């Protein structure tokens, strides 16, 4: 194969990985707006906790697949793992599509099972399978882009571009679903979001076909005779607390916008009885999308200042600021402000509670928390870093657990009270970054 051909092949692989990077966020962020529709189906009857259950199933898969996905990557290589993840994602989205088609009575209503729509369990299965897919893809996409870029600055640049695609997909997903649905009521059908699922199926299928024709080499692993136990990194306090921190962080990242979307789109929410009631679903989706867009902005800023400001300083500042935004936000539901909202024909300034804007601004703060927490938790770990990375992937399950707890509280005590969950999680990250993240003085001797 000539050099030019190799370059062409690598470029196609890079573009494919970019789409996969976007699909990771697309599939993950689909759970919350899909839950917005499911929560109004008969038997669920407006329960925010059940509406968030698809998100829970999506992230629960990480608990079971995090370490096996790492082993698959080591034994089978990048291409096999990526294709397995893509195929699994196709199956998961297909199952979610079927949830709107199966378990129907003759009159088109859902058949019930255990007090819930039987098809709802099909949807949860699809969300769980999609969780397996995004876990596998998360394990492979970063090192694969680094490899395709030849490592060094070029590899890092491709990964930064990949996170941009990830954030753009995260921004578009709740907006797209919100626009398709509009006002979410008991009359809203699960099939109303089929167009989004068609898009997801098409992209997964296309990515699988393209990747099957692309030769993707695996990097040299070197001599790895020493087998590091999976839990070995936890003997270092800064790593143990950092792993817990990732659990907290992903719960914060997902819980803030997902619960805000449910609150704004709720039939009894802030737009009840106003001229915007018919567009509440679209408004909720766009405001949640704004949170993800601001994460993109924050990541871009972080790429410029990350080399000048320490992870510890960034984490301390952003966690404290996010706590302030949440506390003030929960107290300003009666104060109005304006935000640009897509109406179906274009963007127009729409009146929303100030709370929505303040919660959306948290996206700027959360944008740098994953890499910063990872850096702090793996500082000077040496040979234990790879094992720690696997544990990080497992603890992504926090993105399912904490939002579920938050919305259980929302059902019992109200949406604003529920924000105590991300506030407490942010307080943990603040204490960790400010006081508990330094590695032990004798770490260099202990990692030998």
LUMGU-906752 format. One line per 10 residues: their letters; for each residue x negated, y negated, z negated of C-alpha. Coordinates in nm, 3 decimals, padded with zeros to 5 digits. Last residue first. Example, Ala and Ser with C-alpha at 12.3 -4.5 7.8 and 13.67 -1.06 7.14 Angstrom:
# LUMGU-906752
sa) -01.367/00.106/-00.714 | -01.230/00.450/-00.780
# end
This chain:
# LUMGU-906752
xxxxxxxxxx) -00.785/-00.060/-04.150 | -00.454/-00.226/-04.231 | -00.515/-00.239/-04.608 | -00.852/-00.412/-04.587 | -00.721/-00.694/-04.371 | -00.414/-00.725/-04.593 | -00.611/-00.808/-04.907 | -00.474/-01.162/-04.950 | -00.117/-01.049/-04.900 | 00.071/-01.186/-04.598
xxxxxxxxxx) 00.256/-01.518/-04.641 | 00.630/-01.500/-04.576 | 00.769/-01.542/-04.928 | 00.781/-01.914/-05.006 | 00.898/-02.139/-04.722 | 00.984/-01.879/-04.458 | 01.154/-01.638/-04.695 | 01.337/-01.905/-04.895 | 01.472/-02.062/-04.575 | 01.561/-01.723/-04.428
xxxxxxxxxx) 01.762/-01.634/-04.740 | 01.938/-01.971/-04.732 | 02.026/-01.906/-04.368 | 02.192/-01.577/-04.468 | 02.386/-01.761/-04.742 | 02.507/-02.020/-04.489 | 02.588/-01.751/-04.232 | 02.823/-01.582/-04.483 | 02.959/-01.899/-04.647 | 03.104/-01.973/-04.305
xxxxxxxxxx) 03.403/-01.757/-04.400 | 03.539/-02.038/-04.618 | 03.588/-02.244/-04.302 | 03.781/-01.970/-04.121 | 04.035/-01.901/-04.394 | 04.054/-01.701/-04.718 | 04.167/-01.346/-04.636 | 04.147/-01.331/-04.257 | 03.838/-01.552/-04.247 | 03.676/-01.334/-04.517
xxxxxxxxxx) 03.720/-01.030/-04.292 | 03.587/-01.252/-04.015 | 03.261/-01.318/-04.199 | 03.221/-00.953/-04.295 | 03.253/-00.854/-03.928 | 03.018/-01.137/-03.828 | 02.764/-01.002/-04.082 | 02.777/-00.637/-03.972 | 02.759/-00.664/-03.595 | 02.468/-00.902/-03.547
xxxxxxxxxx) 02.307/-00.737/-03.850 | 02.266/-00.428/-03.631 | 01.963/-00.611/-03.489 | 01.794/-00.435/-03.781 | 01.711/-00.135/-03.564 | 01.524/-00.351/-03.312 | 01.317/-00.508/-03.589 | 01.227/-00.162/-03.716 | 01.088/-00.075/-03.373 | 00.881/-00.393/-03.371
xxxxxxxxxx) 00.739/-00.302/-03.714 | 00.613/00.027/-03.572 | 00.437/-00.164/-03.293 | 00.282/-00.411/-03.539 | 00.137/-00.148/-03.776 | -00.199/-00.133/-03.594 | -00.271/-00.497/-03.677 | -00.030/-00.629/-03.939 | -00.208/-00.967/-03.956 | 00.119/-01.161/-03.919
xxxxxxxxxx) 00.397/-00.919/-03.825 | 00.673/-01.066/-04.045 | 00.580/-01.428/-03.978 | 00.557/-01.385/-03.603 | 00.883/-01.190/-03.586 | 01.062/-01.453/-03.794 | 00.934/-01.727/-03.563 | 01.023/-01.532/-03.249 | 01.383/-01.475/-03.370 | 01.434/-01.815/-03.536
xxxxxxxxxx) 01.350/-02.043/-03.244 | 01.698/-02.082/-03.093 | 01.878/-02.075/-03.428 | 01.827/-02.449/-03.482 | 01.938/-02.576/-03.143 | 02.234/-02.337/-03.156 | 02.336/-02.495/-03.486 | 02.447/-02.791/-03.274 | 02.755/-02.587/-03.177 | 02.857/-02.573/-03.544
xxxxxxxxxx) 02.830/-02.951/-03.569 | 03.032/-03.003/-03.250 | 03.308/-02.767/-03.360 | 03.330/-02.925/-03.705 | 03.383/-03.266/-03.547 | 03.724/-03.128/-03.450 | 03.787/-03.142/-03.075 | 03.913/-03.414/-02.839 | 03.831/-03.339/-02.479 | 03.600/-03.528/-02.243
xxxxxxxxxx) 03.656/-03.386/-01.898 | 03.477/-03.127/-01.690 | 03.616/-03.004/-01.360 | 03.916/-02.844/-01.196 | 03.966/-02.552/-01.435 | 03.960/-02.776/-01.744 | 03.590/-02.750/-01.835 | 03.526/-02.927/-02.166 | 03.293/-03.223/-02.233 | 03.307/-03.297/-02.607
xxxxxxxxxx) 03.494/-03.563/-02.804 | 03.522/-03.620/-03.178 | 03.789/-03.568/-03.439 | 03.772/-03.561/-03.820 | 04.016/-03.329/-03.997 | 03.785/-03.026/-03.971 | 03.502/-03.225/-04.132 | 03.425/-03.036/-04.455 | 03.322/-02.702/-04.303 | 03.095/-02.886/-04.063
xxxxxxxxxx) 02.907/-03.069/-04.339 | 02.811/-02.738/-04.502 | 02.734/-02.575/-04.166 | 02.519/-02.862/-04.038 | 02.330/-02.882/-04.371 | 02.254/-02.508/-04.363 | 02.136/-02.543/-04.003 | 01.897/-02.822/-04.105 | 01.744/-02.608/-04.382 | 01.701/-02.311/-04.148
xxxxxxxxxx) 01.549/-02.529/-03.876 | 01.293/-02.703/-04.097 | 01.166/-02.397/-04.285 | 01.158/-02.187/-03.970 | 00.960/-02.442/-03.770 | 00.711/-02.495/-04.055 | 00.652/-02.120/-04.098 | 00.625/-02.063/-03.723 | 00.346/-02.321/-03.716 | 00.369/-02.636/-03.506
xxxxxxxxxx) 00.133/-02.711/-03.217 | 00.155/-02.398/-03.003 | 00.529/-02.370/-03.052 | 00.586/-02.732/-02.943 | 00.630/-02.680/-02.570 | 00.795/-02.337/-02.569 | 01.007/-02.446/-02.865 | 01.155/-02.729/-02.660 | 01.264/-02.481/-02.394 | 01.392/-02.243/-02.659
xxxxxxxxxx) 01.593/-02.526/-02.815 | 01.751/-02.621/-02.483 | 01.848/-02.259/-02.420 | 01.991/-02.236/-02.772 | 02.182/-02.554/-02.689 | 02.340/-02.369/-02.398 | 02.437/-02.087/-02.634 | 02.617/-02.332/-02.866 | 02.776/-02.502/-02.563 | 02.916/-02.165/-02.460
xxxxxxxxxx) 03.098/-02.148/-02.793 | 03.244/-02.492/-02.714 | 03.334/-02.372/-02.363 | 03.501/-02.054/-02.486 | 03.701/-02.230/-02.757 | 03.817/-02.494/-02.508 | 03.920/-02.228/-02.257 | 04.114/-02.035/-02.520 | 04.277/-02.353/-02.652 | 04.390/-02.465/-02.306
xxxxxxxxxx) 04.766/-02.429/-02.361 | 04.731/-02.584/-02.707 | 04.551/-02.893/-02.573 | 04.856/-03.123/-02.579 | 04.883/-03.056/-02.952 | 05.117/-02.833/-03.155 | 04.841/-02.591/-03.254 | 04.504/-02.725/-03.138 | 04.327/-02.684/-03.476 | 04.417/-02.315/-03.508
xxxxxxxxxx) 04.751/-02.140/-03.549 | 04.737/-01.979/-03.203 | 04.364/-01.922/-03.259 | 04.141/-02.035/-02.973 | 03.943/-02.284/-03.184 | 03.903/-02.043/-03.476 | 03.818/-01.737/-03.264 | 03.554/-01.935/-03.072 | 03.409/-02.070/-03.398 | 03.391/-01.713/-03.527
xxxxxxxxxx) 03.190/-01.608/-03.223 | 02.970/-01.920/-03.227 | 02.849/-01.893/-03.590 | 02.861/-01.515/-03.629 | 02.634/-01.420/-03.339 | 02.321/-01.619/-03.431 | 02.382/-01.587/-03.804 | 02.421/-01.208/-03.794 | 02.112/-01.191/-03.571 | 01.920/-01.393/-03.830
xxxxxxxxxx) 02.022/-01.196/-04.138 | 01.916/-00.860/-03.997 | 01.599/-01.028/-03.869 | 01.534/-01.157/-04.222 | 01.562/-00.806/-04.365 | 01.273/-00.715/-04.133 | 01.094/-01.028/-04.252 | 01.135/-00.926/-04.618 | 00.975/-00.591/-04.545 | 00.702/-00.750/-04.331
xxxxxxxxxx) 00.605/-01.011/-04.591 | 00.609/-00.740/-04.859 | 00.371/-00.503/-04.682 | 00.469/-00.144/-04.762 | 00.742/-00.187/-04.503 | 00.492/-00.144/-04.218 | 00.479/00.235/-04.286 | 00.848/00.298/-04.222 | 00.807/00.450/-03.876 | 00.495/00.647/-03.967
xxxxxxxxxx) 00.189/00.547/-03.756 | 00.053/00.841/-03.557 | -00.322/00.801/-03.505 | -00.426/00.956/-03.176 | -00.321/00.648/-02.980 | -00.617/00.628/-02.743 | -00.532/00.376/-02.472 | -00.178/00.289/-02.370 | -00.262/00.187/-02.016 | 00.036/00.003/-01.880
xxxxxxxxxx) 00.312/00.187/-01.693 | 00.351/00.134/-01.320 | 00.684/00.034/-01.165 | 00.743/00.159/-00.812 | 01.064/-00.002/-00.686 | 01.323/00.202/-00.498 | 01.528/00.306/-00.804 | 01.510/-00.053/-00.931 | 01.717/-00.179/-00.639 | 01.990/00.083/-00.680
xxxxxxxxxx) 02.013/00.039/-01.057 | 02.020/-00.343/-01.033 | 02.301/-00.329/-00.779 | 02.512/-00.096/-00.994 | 02.458/-00.307/-01.307 | 02.541/-00.626/-01.116 | 02.857/-00.482/-00.964 | 02.984/-00.341/-01.294 | 02.929/-00.675/-01.471 | 03.112/-00.866/-01.198
xxxxxxxxxx) 03.405/-00.625/-01.209 | 03.413/-00.665/-01.588 | 03.445/-01.042/-01.554 | 03.729/-00.996/-01.304 | 03.902/-00.758/-01.544 | 03.948/-01.032/-01.805 | 04.326/-01.060/-01.761 | 04.353/-00.680/-01.787 | 04.350/-00.715/-02.166 | 04.683/-00.892/-02.133
xxxxxxxxxx) 04.784/-01.224/-02.289 | 05.152/-01.225/-02.391 | 05.066/-01.216/-02.761 | 04.888/-01.546/-02.705 | 04.549/-01.675/-02.592 | 04.582/-01.999/-02.394 | 04.340/-02.012/-02.103 | 04.241/-01.653/-02.019 | 04.024/-01.693/-01.710 | 03.872/-02.019/-01.837
xxxxxxxxxx) 03.792/-01.864/-02.175 | 03.635/-01.559/-02.011 | 03.411/-01.777/-01.797 | 03.313/-02.011/-02.081 | 03.245/-01.721/-02.320 | 03.014/-01.563/-02.059 | 02.846/-01.870/-01.909 | 02.634/-01.980/-02.205 | 02.505/-01.631/-02.287 | 02.429/-01.580/-01.919
xxxxxxxxxx) 02.231/-01.906/-01.916 | 02.054/-01.807/-02.239 | 01.934/-01.474/-02.101 | 01.834/-01.630/-01.770 | 01.625/-01.880/-01.966 | 01.483/-01.598/-02.181 | 01.362/-01.439/-01.857 | 01.190/-01.759/-01.749 | 00.998/-01.751/-02.078 | 00.914/-01.386/-02.015
xxxxxxxxxx) 00.783/-01.472/-01.669 | 00.564/-01.745/-01.819 | 00.423/-01.506/-02.080 | 00.321/-01.265/-01.803 | 00.158/-01.547/-01.610 | -00.022/-01.676/-01.920 | -00.179/-01.339/-01.997 | -00.030/-01.020/-01.858 | -00.026/-00.924/-01.491 | 00.315/-01.075/-01.428
xxxxxxxxxx) 00.468/-00.734/-01.363 | 00.322/-00.612/-01.693 | 00.458/-00.907/-01.893 | 00.794/-00.861/-01.724 | 00.792/-00.494/-01.824 | 00.681/-00.572/-02.180 | 00.982/-00.803/-02.227 | 01.240/-00.595/-02.036 | 01.174/-00.255/-02.190 | 01.297/-00.250/-02.549
xxxxxxxxxx) 01.576/-00.499/-02.478 | 01.698/-00.275/-02.196 | 01.722/00.025/-02.426 | 01.912/-00.172/-02.691 | 02.131/-00.332/-02.424 | 02.238/00.011/-02.302 | 02.303/00.168/-02.642 | 02.518/-00.133/-02.729 | 02.711/-00.090/-02.404 | 02.800/00.261/-02.526
xxxxxxxxxx) 02.935/00.112/-02.850 | 03.139/-00.150/-02.663 | 03.286/00.120/-02.442 | 03.379/00.329/-02.745 | 03.543/00.024/-02.902 | 03.747/-00.033/-02.584 | 03.863/00.329/-02.587 | 03.961/00.284/-02.951 | 04.169/-00.018/-02.849 | 04.343/00.199/-02.588
xxxxxxxxxx) 04.526/00.384/-02.866 | 04.673/00.052/-02.981 | 04.654/00.041/-03.362 | 04.888/00.177/-03.631 | 04.712/00.512/-03.645 | 04.756/00.559/-03.272 | 04.992/00.338/-03.073 | 05.083/00.349/-02.703 | 05.022/00.013/-02.541 | 05.306/-00.152/-02.350
xxxxxxxxxx) 05.349/-00.101/-01.975 | 05.712/00.008/-01.985 | 05.618/00.374/-01.928 | 05.380/00.360/-02.224 | 05.013/00.279/-02.179 | 04.716/00.468/-02.322 | 04.490/00.389/-02.027 | 04.448/00.086/-01.800 | 04.318/-00.195/-02.019 | 04.077/00.038/-02.199
xxxxxxxxxx) 03.960/00.159/-01.858 | 03.762/-00.161/-01.806 | 03.590/-00.111/-02.142 | 03.496/00.242/-02.031 | 03.355/00.104/-01.706 | 03.151/-00.152/-01.902 | 02.996/00.128/-02.109 | 02.929/00.349/-01.806 | 02.754/00.067/-01.620 | 02.551/-00.013/-01.932
xxxxxxxxxx) 02.440/00.349/-01.961 | 02.320/00.344/-01.601 | 02.128/00.021/-01.663 | 01.972/00.157/-01.983 | 01.868/00.484/-01.819 | 01.721/00.284/-01.530 | 01.519/00.068/-01.770 | 01.399/00.368/-01.972 | 01.294/00.559/-01.662 | 01.115/00.257/-01.515
xxxxxxxxxx) 00.932/00.163/-01.835 | 00.787/00.500/-01.927 | 00.919/00.840/-02.024 | 00.728/00.917/-02.344 | 00.653/00.573/-02.493 | 00.973/00.410/-02.366 | 01.181/00.704/-02.484 | 01.017/00.675/-02.826 | 01.107/00.308/-02.846 | 01.464/00.386/-02.743
xxxxxxxxxx) 01.481/00.655/-03.012 | 01.377/00.392/-03.275 | 01.645/00.135/-03.190 | 01.918/00.376/-03.079 | 02.112/00.460/-03.395 | 02.103/00.124/-03.572 | 02.103/-00.054/-03.238 | 02.440/00.107/-03.156 | 02.595/-00.078/-03.449 | 02.543/-00.398/-03.249
xxxxxxxxxx) 02.800/-00.317/-02.984 | 03.031/-00.151/-03.234 | 03.037/-00.464/-03.450 | 03.104/-00.687/-03.149 | 03.398/-00.463/-03.060 | 03.516/-00.491/-03.423 | 03.534/-00.872/-03.411 | 03.903/-00.878/-03.316 | 03.965/-00.625/-03.590 | 03.822/-00.873/-03.843
xxxxxxxxxx) 04.004/-01.166/-03.685 | 04.340/-00.995/-03.734 | 04.598/-01.163/-03.509 | 04.851/-00.881/-03.483 | 04.622/-00.581/-03.446 | 04.921/-00.347/-03.409 | 05.052/-00.521/-03.100 | 04.772/-00.705/-02.911 | 04.673/-01.049/-03.036 | 04.330/-00.942/-03.167
xxxxxxxxxx) 04.250/-00.773/-02.837 | 04.232/-01.100/-02.645 | 03.993/-01.277/-02.884 | 03.801/-00.950/-02.912 | 03.723/-00.980/-02.542 | 03.596/-01.332/-02.618 | 03.366/-01.191/-02.891 | 03.244/-00.877/-02.710 | 03.141/-01.047/-02.384 | 02.844/-01.209/-02.557
xxxxxxxxxx) 02.651/-00.881/-02.572 | 02.731/-00.783/-02.213 | 02.627/-01.120/-02.071 | 02.323/-01.152/-02.298 | 02.176/-00.822/-02.184 | 02.300/-00.895/-01.832 | 02.082/-01.205/-01.812 | 01.767/-01.012/-01.891 | 01.879/-00.748/-01.641 | 01.911/-01.017/-01.375
xxxxxxxxxx) 01.561/-01.139/-01.457 | 01.432/-00.782/-01.448 | 01.565/-00.746/-01.094 | 01.394/-01.070/-00.991 | 01.065/-00.940/-01.133 | 01.102/-00.607/-00.956 | 01.160/-00.784/-00.624 | 00.848/-00.989/-00.690 | 00.648/-00.677/-00.774 | 00.742/-00.519/-00.443
xxxxxxxx) 00.639/-00.828/-00.252 | 00.304/-00.849/-00.435 | 00.239/-00.483/-00.369 | 00.325/-00.532/-00.004 | 00.084/-00.822/00.017 | -00.192/-00.620/-00.149 | -00.140/-00.337/00.096 | 00.000/00.000/00.000
# end
